[in-house]
C-alpha cells in the first residue's frame, strides 16, 4: 500500500475517522485519496464493492472542512435513481446522522435539496442535475467538486454529453474560492471502463 493508515489519517484528520473508523482502507482507496485531497482531478477504475464512493467522498469532505466551506461543495452524480437512493442512504450513515442536512438528494421524484447552506453534498442523477442547474442555479454557485459514478454508463452516450455541458455551466458559474488552493475538481469512477 502506497499510503499507510497513519499517513491517510494525517492527510484527512476530520474525514478519516468518520469514514474509516476501526477499519483499514482498501489499497485502491489508499492510492486514490491522497490525489483527491490534494485537489487533483482523478479518473479511477476499481471493482464493484471496493469502496470507490468512500475513496472519492472522504477526501472531498476533508477539503470541505479544511477550506471552511459553509455551503454545498460537492455534487455526486449517479446514473440511476436507484443508485442515487443507495448512495444517499450510505452517505447519511457516515455524515447525516451526526450532522443532519449535510447530505441531500435530488432526483425526478425526490426534490430534497433546497438550501445550499449547511450542505456538504447533494446526490443526483444527470437529468435532475440539469433541471436543478436550470431552475435553481444559485444553489450550485458554491460547488467546488463533481463526482461522476459509473462513468462508463455515461461516456460516449447522449446523457454523458449532456452531463459535460451541465458540469461546464456549474464550473463557469461557481463563486470564486476564498483560497487559490481551493480549485474546482472532477472525480470520475468506474468498475468497467475499457479505455481509461
C-alpha positions, 0 to 999 in steps of 0.5 A: 500500500502506497499510503499507510493508515497513519499517513491517510489519517494525517492527510484527512484528520476530520474525514478519516475517522468518520469514514474509516473508523476501526477499519483499514482502507482498501489499497485502491482507496489508499492510492486514490485519496491522497490525489483527491485531497490534494485537489487533483482531478482523478479518473479511477477504475476499481471493482464493484464493492471496493469502496470507490464512493468512500475513496472519492467522498472522504477526501472531498469532505476533508477539503470541505472542512479544511477550506471552511466551506459553509455551503454545498461543495460537492455534487455526486452524480449517479446514473440511476435513481436507484443508485442515487437512493443507495448512495444517499442512504450510505452517505447519511450513515457516515455524515447525516446522522451526526450532522443532519442536512449535510447530505441531500438528494435530488432526483425526478421524484425526490426534490430534497435539496433546497438550501445550499447552506449547511450542505456538504453534498447533494446526490443526483442523477444527470437529468435532475442535475440539469433541471436543478442547474436550470431552475435553481442555479444559485444553489450550485454557485458554491460547488467546488467538486463533481463526482461522476459514478459509473462513468462508463454508463455515461461516456460516449452516450447522449446523457454523458454529453449532456452531463459535460455541458451541465458540469461546464455551466456549474464550473463557469458559474461557481463563486470564486474560492476564498483560497487559490488552493481551493480549485474546482475538481472532477472525480470520475469512477468506474468498475468497467471502463475499457479505455481509461 
